[in-house]
């Protein structure tokens, strides 16, 4: 337990130190240079706004987080299912997979206005855009994981009369878990981007709408406070995935943990 605590402290030390240095330098630069808050508010003012107007920020943060988590969950389920179909179907692997890759050339942000036309300005547009953006990395990573099984292990399992179902759950799925979680880490951040972009285009609620509204009112401290709240939420979602991965892929230790334990 002590080694794990030391490893966690060692991992968080440098990022925390760098972040504190940035905030102190930011605060000092704004104060010394006399930069107006409408241009760049100091971190202390942003913190005061986050405390004083937390009700407003949380009211708009909740819809964005809800759609982000839902779109991300749909992308995880959909991406894994499509990856399984691609892995076991030669037709889909040769026909659908290249089309899926080529489709990523289209910037997803440019589709947001079309979604507004097709599905209106409600939550459906934000949800679908979050799902669409997060779907690709989940599919690609999951497919790579399912197909990266060592051929000798696969042949040995078939030799011992292992069924396709047994091979999938005992060999392919454990082998693919690190890839799947890697895709989840990318997808959750992209899902946030999809929701915020949709809220920028047309929405009456959400943190993206609040950022756009604050920008229109030239209320830079509120705009920065909303951005900070969104960033903290994104980090929290990312941390949850990391913790779930640490427990699910228990046989694979992270490099930081290994180095820290070696020093201990």
Helices and strands as residue ranges (DSSP letters): H 2-33, H 37-40, H 43-52, H 54-88, H 90-103, G 108-111, H 112-119, H 123-147, H 151-159, H 164-167, I 168-172, H 173-201, H 207-216, H 220-248, H 255-263
